[in-house]
């Protein structure tokens, strides 16, 4: 469009210039013709009038041409400015239009220079005509009169006028050319500034696109990390549930182990108390046996001493009886004394027999004590056997509890490893989420900075486009486009927010499912209550059945409450789960400490039991030694009694027949 307007302007200029030069040439030719044909001065003046008119007409035409040319230039400039701005605005789509416009303007300048060259050629033709006229004047053939001279002067004046006008025209054209060049340079500068502003805006837009893409990727990574974090939290919940179940099993194993240890301790206490009681009883019996043996020993000593004394006395009596028997014939008094001595000897023998019977009773007592000692030994052996069996049973229970505890520890270790892995994964995902948030914040800061720079660039572009309102409107349109692009980016970010909202909606749907599950549980509870009412109505006649139904209903309510608590536990936050896990860890530590203390108590009890068994064994050995000593004493007593009986029999046999009791007197 700009090139067509410049071509039309150049055509009109050529036509007007050609008409003016044709008129001037016609006037000059008419003057020359009139001068050559010898016309008078008034004729020359009359001929010069059309020339003056033509000059005035030419001046008017030139002024009109100048005005029209200036108008055309202004119109072209006015038209070219929005077109140039529109062209700069559309420069992203087609960059060749500006070059075409510049080529068209350069073409217009070339055409103006061509017109100037044509004018110079016309001037050269006029000068050549003048030279020809001068040569004709100098030639001897031509006759030049005053009118010819005047005509030549007029032609020279016209030439000078034309030359001055030509110079003025050239100056005006040069001024117009300089104005056009200035306008072109201004347009170039404006286009360059607009191009720079557009390039800056384009760079900022590209940066914004890149930052928005990076923010989009960071948001996607954050969403993916949040999804993975949610899955990891679910897995952590499952691992926590498994760990809780393992801890429950471990707690049950520890409870069983505590029960076994408690039973073992009670058994050990009972065994210890029984052993202590039996040891005390054995000590008492041993002391009684020792006292009895000491008494028997004293009695034996006493009996032996008395028997020896009686034996000596009997021997003395025998000697006296023999002497009395020898002296029997001497007197009756001696016979009576002998009979009295014999009676006394008989009484002594009776006392000796009583003492011997007492010794036999003591020997029987010693035998009974030995039997009691044997019974005590058997009871101690039975007690040791029972204690050994109980210790084996306790060891078996402890071994089973230990195996169950080791199994629970293995399960707990596996669950703990899984839980630690999930915790590390959650920590890593949380770190990624934090990095994503940081990157998003950085991208937002960069975007804000770029937006600020973009605003500055827009303000600068507005400042540069103050002279052109349409350019400002176009710039505003571009800003609107950029804002629409930003709104598109915002819509994309809103799309990300919609994805997050969808995730939240999904979480809300999960919560609604949990609420529906709780509603289902409430329905089940209502049904259970209805069943309870039916059961209560159906078993009104039997109180026991009603009580059992109430118990069942209470259990059902407890189960429902347990289910609700479990659902509440499932819907709880991750922090609550972690606090519960920490509490469970503390409970587990306390259980482990209690288990360690129980093991220590068990070890102490085992040591005490070993000491007690050792003491019982030593007591048994001591009792066996005492029983052996009692048996040996009993044997010694029996031997002594047998010896005493043998000696007493021999003594009886050694007494003479007249000295025997109940023997008839031979006197």
MIMARKE-90686 format. One line per 5 residues: their letters; for each residue x, y, z of C-alpha. Coordinates in steps of 0.25 Angstrom, whole numbers, padded with zeros to 4 digits. Layout:
BEGIN
a	X,Y,Z; ... .
//
This chain:
BEGIN
xxxxx	0000,0000,0000; 0011,0010,0003; 0019,0007,-0010; 0006,0009,-0018; 0004,0023,-0011 .
xxxxx	0018,0027,-0014; 0017,0023,-0028; 0004,0031,-0030; 0011,0043,-0024; 0023,0042,-0033 .
xxxxx	0014,0040,-0045; 0006,0053,-0041; 0019,0060,-0039; 0025,0056,-0053; 0012,0060,-0060 .
xxxxx	0012,0074,-0053; 0027,0076,-0055; 0025,0072,-0070; 0013,0081,-0072; 0021,0093,-0066 .
xxxxx	0033,0090,-0074; 0025,0089,-0087; 0018,0102,-0084; 0032,0109,-0082; 0038,0103,-0094 .
xxxxx	0026,0107,-0102; 0027,0121,-0097; 0042,0121,-0100; 0040,0116,-0114; 0029,0126,-0117 .
xxxxx	0039,0138,-0112; 0050,0132,-0121; 0041,0131,-0133; 0036,0145,-0131; 0050,0150,-0130 .
xxxxx	0055,0143,-0142; 0043,0148,-0151; 0046,0163,-0146; 0034,0165,-0138; 0033,0179,-0131 .
xxxxx	0036,0182,-0116; 0021,0182,-0113; 0019,0169,-0120; 0031,0164,-0111; 0024,0170,-0099 .
xxxxx	0011,0164,-0104; 0018,0151,-0106; 0024,0152,-0092; 0011,0154,-0085; 0007,0139,-0088 .
xxxxx	0021,0136,-0083; 0018,0144,-0070; 0005,0137,-0069; 0012,0124,-0071; 0022,0128,-0061 .
xxxxx	0011,0131,-0051; 0004,0119,-0055; 0016,0111,-0053; 0019,0118,-0040; 0005,0114,-0036 .
xxxxx	0006,0100,-0041; 0020,0099,-0033; 0013,0105,-0021; 0002,0095,-0022; 0012,0084,-0026 .
xxxxx	0020,0088,-0013; 0007,0088,-0005; 0002,0075,-0011; 0016,0069,-0010; 0017,0074,0005 .
xxxxx	0003,0068,0007; 0006,0056,0000; 0018,0054,0008; 0011,0057,0021; 0000,0048,0016 .
xxxxx	0010,0038,0013; 0016,0040,0026; 0003,0039,0033; -0001,0027,0026; 0013,0020,0027 .
xxxxx	0013,0022,0042; 0002,0013,0046; 0005,0004,0034; 0020,0004,0039; 0015,0001,0053 .
xxxxx	0005,-0010,0048; 0016,-0015,0040; 0025,-0015,0052; 0014,-0022,0060; 0013,-0032,0049 .
xxxxx	0028,-0034,0048; 0027,-0047,0056; 0019,-0053,0044; 0025,-0046,0032; 0039,-0039,0034 .
xxxxx	0040,-0036,0019; 0029,-0025,0018; 0038,-0014,0025; 0049,-0017,0015; 0039,-0015,0004 .
xxxxx	0034,-0002,0010; 0048,0003,0011; 0051,-0001,-0003; 0039,0006,-0007; 0043,0018,0000 .
xxxxx	0057,0017,-0006; 0050,0015,-0020; 0042,0028,-0017; 0055,0035,-0014; 0062,0030,-0026 .
xxxxx	0050,0035,-0035; 0052,0048,-0029; 0066,0048,-0032; 0063,0044,-0046; 0053,0055,-0047 .
xxxxx	0064,0065,-0043; 0073,0059,-0053; 0063,0061,-0064; 0062,0075,-0059; 0077,0077,-0060 .
xxxxx	0076,0071,-0074; 0065,0081,-0078; 0074,0092,-0073; 0085,0087,-0081; 0076,0087,-0093 .
xxxxx	0073,0101,-0091; 0087,0105,-0089; 0091,0098,-0102; 0079,0106,-0109; 0085,0118,-0103 .
xxxxx	0099,0115,-0108; 0093,0112,-0122; 0086,0125,-0121; 0099,0132,-0118; 0106,0125,-0129 .
xxxxx	0095,0129,-0138; 0097,0144,-0133; 0112,0143,-0136; 0110,0136,-0149; 0111,0146,-0161 .
xxxxx	0098,0139,-0166; 0088,0143,-0155; 0083,0157,-0153; 0080,0161,-0139; 0072,0173,-0137 .
xxxxx	0069,0180,-0124; 0056,0172,-0122; 0064,0159,-0124; 0074,0165,-0113; 0062,0168,-0104 .
xxxxx	0056,0154,-0107; 0070,0148,-0104; 0070,0156,-0091; 0056,0152,-0088; 0060,0137,-0091 .
xxxxx	0073,0140,-0082; 0064,0146,-0071; 0055,0134,-0073; 0066,0125,-0072; 0072,0131,-0060 .
xxxxx	0058,0131,-0054; 0056,0117,-0057; 0070,0114,-0052; 0067,0121,-0039; 0053,0114,-0038 .
xxxxx	0061,0101,-0042; 0071,0103,-0030; 0059,0107,-0021; 0052,0094,-0026; 0065,0086,-0024 .
xxxxx	0066,0092,-0010; 0052,0090,-0007; 0053,0076,-0012; 0066,0074,-0004; 0059,0079,0008 .
xxxxx	0047,0070,0005; 0057,0059,0003; 0064,0062,0016; 0050,0063,0023; 0047,0049,0016 .
xxxxx	0060,0044,0020; 0058,0049,0034; 0044,0043,0035; 0050,0030,0029; 0061,0030,0039 .
xxxxx	0051,0034,0050; 0042,0022,0045; 0055,0013,0045; 0058,0017,0059; 0044,0016,0063 .
xxxxx	0043,0002,0056; 0057,-0002,0062; 0052,0003,0076; 0039,-0005,0074; 0047,-0017,0069 .
xxxxx	0056,-0016,0081; 0043,-0014,0090; 0037,-0026,0083; 0049,-0034,0084; 0050,-0031,0099 .
xxxxx	0035,-0034,0100; 0037,-0047,0092; 0049,-0051,0101; 0041,-0048,0113; 0030,-0056,0108 .
xxxxx	0039,-0067,0104; 0045,-0066,0118; 0031,-0066,0124; 0027,-0078,0116; 0040,-0085,0120 .
xxxxx	0037,-0081,0135; 0023,-0085,0133; 0027,-0099,0127; 0037,-0100,0138; 0027,-0097,0149 .
xxxxx	0017,-0107,0142; 0028,-0118,0142; 0031,-0114,0157; 0016,-0114,0160; 0015,-0128,0153 .
xxxxx	0027,-0133,0161; 0021,-0128,0173; 0007,-0134,0170; 0014,-0147,0167; 0023,-0146,0180 .
xxxxx	0010,-0143,0187; 0003,-0156,0181; 0016,-0164,0184; 0015,-0158,0198; 0001,-0162,0200 .
xxxxx	0004,-0176,0195; 0016,-0177,0205; 0007,-0172,0216; -0003,-0183,0213; 0008,-0193,0213 .
xxxxx	0013,-0187,0226; -0001,-0189,0231; -0001,-0203,0227; 0014,-0205,0232; 0009,-0198,0245 .
xxxxx	-0003,-0208,0246; 0006,-0219,0244; 0016,-0214,0254; 0005,-0212,0264; 0000,-0226,0262 .
xxxxx	0014,-0231,0263; 0016,-0223,0276; 0003,-0229,0281; 0008,-0243,0278; 0021,-0239,0285 .
xxxxx	0013,-0233,0297; 0005,-0246,0297; 0018,-0254,0297; 0024,-0245,0308; 0011,-0247,0316 .
xxxxx	0012,-0262,0314; 0027,-0261,0318; 0024,-0253,0330; 0013,-0263,0334; 0023,-0274,0332 .
xxxxx	0034,-0266,0340; 0024,-0263,0351; 0019,-0277,0351; 0034,-0282,0352; 0037,-0272,0362 .
xxxxx	0025,-0276,0370; 0029,-0291,0369; 0043,-0287,0373; 0037,-0279,0385; 0029,-0291,0388 .
xxxxx	0040,-0301,0386; 0049,-0292,0394; 0039,-0290,0405; 0037,-0305,0405; 0052,-0308,0405 .
xxxxx	0053,-0298,0416; 0042,-0304,0424; 0047,-0318,0422; 0061,-0314,0425; 0056,-0308,0438 .
xxxxx	0048,-0320,0441; 0060,-0329,0437; 0069,-0320,0446; 0059,-0321,0457; 0058,-0336,0455 .
xxxxx	0073,-0337,0454; 0074,-0329,0467; 0064,-0338,0474; 0072,-0350,0469; 0085,-0344,0473 .
xxxxx	0079,-0341,0487; 0073,-0355,0487; 0086,-0361,0483; 0093,-0352,0494; 0083,-0357,0504 .
xxxxx	0085,-0371,0499; 0100,-0369,0500; 0099,-0364,0514; 0089,-0375,0518; 0099,-0385,0512 .
xxxxx	0110,-0379,0519; 0102,-0379,0532; 0097,-0393,0530; 0111,-0398,0526; 0117,-0392,0539 .
xxxxx	0106,-0397,0548; 0107,-0411,0541; 0122,-0411,0544; 0120,-0407,0558; 0109,-0417,0560 .
xxxxx	0118,-0427,0553; 0129,-0424,0563; 0119,-0424,0574; 0114,-0437,0569; 0128,-0443,0568 .
xxxxx	0131,-0438,0582; 0118,-0444,0586; 0121,-0457,0580; 0135,-0456,0587; 0127,-0453,0599 .
xxxxx	0117,-0464,0597; 0128,-0474,0594; 0135,-0470,0607; 0122,-0471,0614; 0119,-0484,0607 .
xxxxx	0133,-0488,0613; 0129,-0483,0626; 0115,-0488,0626; 0118,-0498,0635; 0123,-0489,0645 .
xxxxx	0110,-0482,0649; 0095,-0480,0645; 0097,-0465,0646; 0107,-0466,0635; 0097,-0474,0627 .
xxxxx	0086,-0464,0629; 0095,-0453,0625; 0099,-0461,0613; 0084,-0463,0609; 0082,-0448,0611 .
xxxxx	0093,-0445,0602; 0088,-0455,0592; 0074,-0448,0592; 0081,-0434,0590; 0089,-0440,0579 .
xxxxx	0075,-0445,0573; 0070,-0431,0574; 0082,-0425,0568; 0080,-0435,0556; 0065,-0430,0555 .
xxxxx	0070,-0416,0554; 0080,-0420,0544; 0069,-0427,0536; 0061,-0414,0537; 0072,-0406,0532 .
xxxxx	0075,-0416,0521; 0060,-0414,0516; 0061,-0399,0517; 0074,-0401,0508; 0065,-0409,0498 .
xxxxx	0055,-0399,0498; 0065,-0388,0495; 0071,-0397,0484; 0056,-0398,0478; 0055,-0383,0479 .
xxxxx	0068,-0382,0471; 0063,-0392,0461; 0050,-0383,0460; 0059,-0371,0458; 0067,-0378,0447 .
xxxxx	0054,-0382,0440; 0049,-0367,0441; 0062,-0363,0436; 0060,-0372,0424; 0046,-0367,0422 .
xxxxx	0052,-0353,0422; 0062,-0357,0412; 0051,-0363,0403; 0043,-0350,0405; 0055,-0342,0401 .
xxxxx	0057,-0350,0389; 0042,-0349,0385; 0043,-0334,0387; 0056,-0333,0379; 0049,-0341,0368 .
xxxxx	0037,-0332,0368; 0046,-0320,0368; 0053,-0325,0356; 0041,-0328,0349; 0035,-0314,0352 .
xxxxx	0048,-0308,0348; 0048,-0316,0335; 0034,-0312,0332; 0037,-0297,0336; 0049,-0298,0326 .
xxxxx	0040,-0304,0315; 0030,-0292,0317; 0041,-0282,0317; 0048,-0288,0305; 0034,-0288,0298 .
xxxxx	0032,-0273,0302; 0046,-0270,0298; 0044,-0276,0284; 0031,-0269,0283; 0038,-0256,0287 .
xxxxx	0049,-0258,0277; 0038,-0260,0266; 0031,-0248,0271; 0044,-0241,0271; 0047,-0245,0257 .
xxxxx	0033,-0241,0252; 0035,-0228,0259; 0049,-0226,0253; 0043,-0229,0239; 0032,-0219,0241 .
xxxxx	0042,-0209,0247; 0050,-0210,0235; 0038,-0208,0226; 0034,-0196,0234; 0048,-0190,0234 .
xxxxx	0048,-0192,0219; 0035,-0185,0217; 0039,-0174,0227; 0052,-0172,0219; 0043,-0172,0206 .
xxxxx	0034,-0162,0212; 0045,-0153,0217; 0051,-0154,0203; 0038,-0151,0196; 0036,-0139,0206 .
xxxxx	0049,-0134,0203; 0045,-0135,0188; 0032,-0128,0191; 0040,-0117,0199; 0050,-0116,0187 .
xxxxx	0038,-0115,0177; 0031,-0104,0186; 0044,-0097,0187; 0046,-0098,0172; 0032,-0093,0170 .
xxxxx	0034,-0081,0179; 0047,-0078,0171; 0040,-0079,0158; 0029,-0070,0164; 0039,-0060,0168 .
xxxxx	0046,-0061,0154; 0032,-0059,0148; 0029,-0047,0156; 0043,-0041,0153; 0040,-0044,0138 .
xxxxx	0026,-0038,0140; 0032,-0026,0146; 0043,-0025,0135; 0032,-0027,0125; 0024,-0016,0131 .
xxxxx	0036,-0007,0131; 0038,-0011,0116; 0023,-0008,0114; 0025,0006,0121; 0037,0008,0112 .
xxxxx	0030,0004,0100; 0018,0013,0104; 0028,0025,0106; 0035,0022,0092; 0021,0022,0086 .
xxxxx	0015,0035,0091; 0016,0041,0078; 0007,0030,0071; -0006,0027,0078; -0009,0016,0069 .
xxxxx	0004,0010,0072; 0000,0011,0087; -0013,0004,0083; -0005,-0007,0076; 0004,-0008,0088 .
xxxxx	-0008,-0009,0097; -0013,-0019,0088; 0000,-0027,0089; 0000,-0025,0104; -0014,-0030,0103 .
xxxxx	-0009,-0042,0096; 0003,-0044,0105; -0007,-0043,0117; -0016,-0053,0110; -0004,-0062,0108 .
xxxxx	-0001,-0059,0123; -0016,-0063,0126; -0014,-0075,0118; -0001,-0078,0126; -0010,-0075,0138 .
xxxxx	-0021,-0084,0133; -0010,-0095,0132; -0006,-0093,0146; -0021,-0093,0150; -0021,-0106,0142 .
xxxxx	-0011,-0111,0152; -0019,-0105,0163; -0031,-0112,0158; -0022,-0125,0158; -0019,-0122,0172 .
xxxxx	-0033,-0119,0175; -0037,-0133,0168; -0027,-0139,0178; -0034,-0132,0189; -0047,-0136,0184 .
xxxxx	-0042,-0151,0183; -0038,-0150,0197; -0051,-0144,0201; -0058,-0156,0193; -0049,-0165,0202 .
xxxxx	-0054,-0158,0214; -0068,-0159,0209; -0066,-0174,0207; -0061,-0175,0221; -0073,-0167,0226 .
xxxxx	-0082,-0176,0218; -0075,-0188,0224; -0078,-0182,0238; -0092,-0180,0234; -0092,-0194,0230 .
xxxxx	-0087,-0198,0243; -0098,-0189,0250; -0108,-0197,0241; -0101,-0210,0246; -0102,-0205,0260 .
xxxxx	-0117,-0201,0258; -0119,-0215,0253; -0111,-0221,0264; -0120,-0213,0274; -0132,-0218,0267 .
xxxxx	-0127,-0232,0268; -0124,-0229,0283; -0139,-0224,0285; -0144,-0236,0278; -0135,-0245,0286 .
xxxxx	-0140,-0238,0299; -0154,-0239,0295; -0152,-0254,0291; -0145,-0258,0304; -0153,-0250,0314 .
xxxxx	-0157,-0263,0321; -0142,-0267,0324; -0134,-0258,0332; -0121,-0265,0329; -0123,-0265,0314 .
xxxxx	-0127,-0250,0315; -0114,-0247,0323; -0106,-0255,0313; -0113,-0247,0302; -0109,-0234,0309 .
xxxxx	-0095,-0239,0310; -0095,-0242,0295; -0101,-0228,0292; -0090,-0222,0300; -0080,-0230,0293 .
xxxxx	-0086,-0226,0280; -0086,-0211,0284; -0071,-0212,0288; -0068,-0219,0275; -0075,-0207,0268 .
xxxxx	-0068,-0197,0276; -0055,-0204,0273; -0058,-0204,0258; -0061,-0189,0260; -0048,-0187,0267 .
xxxxx	-0041,-0194,0256; -0048,-0186,0246; -0044,-0174,0253; -0030,-0179,0254; -0029,-0181,0239 .
xxxxx	-0035,-0167,0236; -0025,-0161,0246; -0014,-0152,0241; 0001,-0157,0239; 0006,-0149,0251 .
xxxxx	-0004,-0156,0260; 0000,-0169,0255; 0015,-0165,0257; 0011,-0161,0272; 0004,-0175,0273 .
xxxxx	0016,-0182,0268; 0025,-0174,0277; 0016,-0178,0289; 0017,-0192,0284; 0032,-0191,0283 .
xxxxx	0032,-0186,0298; 0023,-0197,0302; 0032,-0207,0295; 0044,-0201,0302; 0037,-0202,0315 .
xxxxx	0033,-0217,0312; 0047,-0220,0308; 0052,-0214,0321; 0041,-0222,0329; 0046,-0234,0321 .
xxxxx	0060,-0231,0324; 0056,-0229,0339; 0048,-0242,0338; 0060,-0249,0332; 0069,-0244,0343 .
xxxxx	0059,-0248,0354; 0058,-0261,0347; 0073,-0263,0347; 0073,-0258,0362; 0063,-0269,0365 .
xxxxx	0070,-0279,0357; 0083,-0276,0365; 0074,-0276,0378; 0068,-0289,0374; 0082,-0295,0371 .
xxxxx	0087,-0290,0385; 0074,-0296,0391; 0077,-0309,0384; 0091,-0309,0388; 0087,-0306,0402 .
xxxxx	0076,-0317,0402; 0087,-0327,0396; 0097,-0323,0407; 0085,-0324,0417; 0082,-0338,0411 .
xxxxx	0096,-0342,0412; 0097,-0337,0426; 0084,-0345,0430; 0090,-0357,0423; 0103,-0356,0431 .
xxxxx	0095,-0354,0444; 0086,-0366,0440; 0099,-0374,0437; 0105,-0369,0451; 0092,-0373,0457 .
xxxxx	0092,-0387,0451; 0106,-0389,0455; 0102,-0384,0469; 0091,-0394,0469; 0100,-0405,0465 .
xxxxx	0109,-0401,0476; 0098,-0401,0486; 0093,-0415,0481; 0107,-0420,0482; 0109,-0415,0496 .
xxxxx	0095,-0420,0500; 0098,-0433,0494; 0111,-0433,0501; 0104,-0429,0514; 0094,-0440,0512 .
xxxxx	0105,-0450,0510; 0113,-0446,0522; 0100,-0446,0531; 0097,-0460,0526; 0111,-0464,0529 .
xxxxx	0110,-0458,0543; 0097,-0465,0545; 0104,-0478,0541; 0116,-0475,0551; 0107,-0474,0563 .
xxxxx	0107,-0487,0572; 0094,-0494,0573; 0092,-0491,0588; 0094,-0476,0584; 0083,-0477,0573 .
xxxxx	0070,-0470,0576; 0059,-0479,0580; 0069,-0491,0583; 0066,-0500,0595; 0075,-0498,0606 .
xx	0084,-0510,0609; 0086,-0507,0623 .
//
